[in-house]
Amino acid sequence: MNGYQGRKVLITGGSSGIGRAAAIALARSGAHVAVAARDQGRLDETVAAMRAVAGEGQRLGAVAVDVTDRARVAQIPAEVLELLGGLDVLICNSGYALPGYVDASPLENFDRMIDVNYMGHVNVVKAFLPHFLAQGAGHISLVSSMLGFMSAFGYAAYSGSKYAIAGFAEALRHELRPHGVQVSLYYPPTTKTPGLERENESKPAAVWAFESESGWNKVYTPEQVAGSLLRSILGGRFENMIGWDSWLLFFAFRLMPGLARWMSDDELKKANVKAAQARAKVE
Ligand SMILES: NC(=O)c1ccc[n+]([C@@H]2O[C@H](COP(=O)([O-])OP(=O)(O)OC[C@H]3O[C@@H](n4cnc5c(N)ncnc54)[C@H](OP(=O)(O)O)[C@@H]3O)[C@@H](O)[C@H]2O)c1
């Protein structure tokens, strides 16, 4: 991807899945890249993977941070600006999903997903805003989810945190445009990442049946989604996603929400029947 040669990029959640694939693709494209996450071992491994594909003189590194720890987040702009020699693109990508029925999910799950997925992005953006405003240029990309414009049973807590990112991004775009700073929003599809594998461990059976049987739900690789995310930043459009299948759902839920809900309700009925049959087989 030519447009990233020499550009300075920070990716939160850059040590796994979509973020890691984006970091490696950026390093391969000649960018200076910093990855941020909590686990130092995975950060180090990602920096090594970036080095393996990068050229001479590229600045590559990691900052260990929990995006919910505001005191620590406040320290990272200085570290990143020194490491990269500036910052052109901030990609807020950290996040996780813990599916479950509203009825069965403790309130702490709702708090935690808002803290990590939504406030994590807000904390990082706030920390880097003085830099972008002083620079009068740059790009902030906020990673939400397709469950940030549509939703389904089992994802109430996650979806709420991802819709919140979309609302924040919309206002931020409006606010920063006069300052020359671009903002974009990315809605990833289902992507085969370590995060998805963890999510699947706690997924209720009917949610699993709903997703795996649905003709609407296509699964992508982290590399495919990272490529689409990085192209979206160069493209200059505000809302972005991969492939016609995602766009079809986006327009269905925006333009024909009644029809989209009717189809979704029908799939839910089938998923519940399938989950009940699977349960009966086990018993
Ligand atoms: N995979 C999907 O199907 C899918 C679909 C739609 C949207 N998304 C979204 O895409 C993004 C990337 O997902 P992924 O599937 O690639 O996940 P992943 O493989 O689990 O990677 C998540 C990354 O975020 C970091 N992270 C998590 N909590 C953090 C915290 N509190 N502070 C700092 N870093 C944190 C993780 O590192 P540490 O754990 O070491 O901190 C890791 O680097 C997430 O926002 C996710 O919600 C994913």
PDBQT file of the ligand as one rigid body, heavy atoms in Angstrom, charges set to zero:
ROOT
HETATM    1  N1  LIG A 301     -12.894 -10.357  15.233  1.00  0.00    +0.000 N 
HETATM    2  C1  LIG A 301     -14.133  -9.971  14.918  1.00  0.00    +0.000 C 
HETATM    3  O1  LIG A 301     -14.955 -10.796  14.457  1.00  0.00    +0.000 OA
HETATM    4  C2  LIG A 301     -14.533  -8.537  15.084  1.00  0.00    +0.000 A 
HETATM    5  C3  LIG A 301     -15.771  -8.145  14.511  1.00  0.00    +0.000 A 
HETATM    6  C4  LIG A 301     -16.151  -6.813  14.645  1.00  0.00    +0.000 A 
HETATM    7  C5  LIG A 301     -15.361  -5.911  15.338  1.00  0.00    +0.000 A 
HETATM    8  N2  LIG A 301     -14.182  -6.318  15.897  1.00  0.00    +0.000 N 
HETATM    9  C6  LIG A 301     -13.398  -5.323  16.624  1.00  0.00    +0.000 C 
HETATM   10  O2  LIG A 301     -12.113  -5.217  16.012  1.00  0.00    +0.000 OA
HETATM   11  C7  LIG A 301     -11.137  -4.891  17.010  1.00  0.00    +0.000 C 
HETATM   12  C8  LIG A 301     -10.008  -5.921  16.962  1.00  0.00    +0.000 C 
HETATM   13  O3  LIG A 301     -10.580  -7.197  17.247  1.00  0.00    +0.000 OA
HETATM   14  P1  LIG A 301      -9.770  -8.571  17.104  1.00  0.00    +0.000 P 
HETATM   15  O4  LIG A 301     -10.778  -9.606  16.805  1.00  0.00    +0.000 OA
HETATM   16  O5  LIG A 301      -8.595  -8.386  16.233  1.00  0.00    +0.000 OA
HETATM   17  O6  LIG A 301      -9.348  -8.789  18.646  1.00  0.00    +0.000 OA
HETATM   18  P2  LIG A 301      -8.090  -9.512  19.342  1.00  0.00    +0.000 P 
HETATM   19  O7  LIG A 301      -7.471 -10.503  18.457  1.00  0.00    +0.000 OA
HETATM   20  O8  LIG A 301      -8.606  -9.972  20.677  1.00  0.00    +0.000 OA
HETATM   21  O9  LIG A 301      -7.121  -8.276  19.584  1.00  0.00    +0.000 OA
HETATM   22  C9  LIG A 301      -7.532  -7.259  20.475  1.00  0.00    +0.000 C 
HETATM   23  C10 LIG A 301      -6.385  -6.321  20.727  1.00  0.00    +0.000 C 
HETATM   24  O10 LIG A 301      -6.825  -5.310  21.663  1.00  0.00    +0.000 OA
HETATM   25  C11 LIG A 301      -5.936  -5.299  22.793  1.00  0.00    +0.000 C 
HETATM   26  N3  LIG A 301      -6.687  -4.906  23.987  1.00  0.00    +0.000 N 
HETATM   27  C12 LIG A 301      -7.767  -5.507  24.518  1.00  0.00    +0.000 A 
HETATM   28  N4  LIG A 301      -8.142  -4.883  25.642  1.00  0.00    +0.000 NA
HETATM   29  C13 LIG A 301      -7.277  -3.849  25.809  1.00  0.00    +0.000 A 
HETATM   30  C14 LIG A 301      -7.123  -2.846  26.791  1.00  0.00    +0.000 A 
HETATM   31  N5  LIG A 301      -7.945  -2.764  27.862  1.00  0.00    +0.000 N 
HETATM   32  N6  LIG A 301      -6.123  -1.938  26.665  1.00  0.00    +0.000 NA
HETATM   33  C15 LIG A 301      -5.284  -2.006  25.593  1.00  0.00    +0.000 A 
HETATM   34  N7  LIG A 301      -5.378  -2.930  24.646  1.00  0.00    +0.000 NA
HETATM   35  C16 LIG A 301      -6.356  -3.849  24.755  1.00  0.00    +0.000 A 
HETATM   36  C17 LIG A 301      -5.386  -6.726  22.857  1.00  0.00    +0.000 C 
HETATM   37  O11 LIG A 301      -4.136  -6.823  23.530  1.00  0.00    +0.000 OA
HETATM   38  P3  LIG A 301      -4.010  -7.088  25.129  1.00  0.00    +0.000 P 
HETATM   39  O12 LIG A 301      -5.056  -8.106  25.479  1.00  0.00    +0.000 OA
HETATM   40  O13 LIG A 301      -2.603  -7.548  25.330  1.00  0.00    +0.000 OA
HETATM   41  O14 LIG A 301      -4.259  -5.760  25.768  1.00  0.00    +0.000 OA
HETATM   42  C18 LIG A 301      -5.194  -6.994  21.365  1.00  0.00    +0.000 C 
HETATM   43  O15 LIG A 301      -4.008  -6.383  20.910  1.00  0.00    +0.000 OA
HETATM   44  C19 LIG A 301     -11.881  -4.847  18.343  1.00  0.00    +0.000 C 
HETATM   45  O16 LIG A 301     -12.260  -3.532  18.643  1.00  0.00    +0.000 OA
HETATM   46  C20 LIG A 301     -13.121  -5.697  18.062  1.00  0.00    +0.000 C 
HETATM   47  O17 LIG A 301     -14.214  -5.367  18.910  1.00  0.00    +0.000 OA
HETATM   48  C21 LIG A 301     -13.754  -7.617  15.775  1.00  0.00    +0.000 A 
ENDROOT
TORSDOF 0
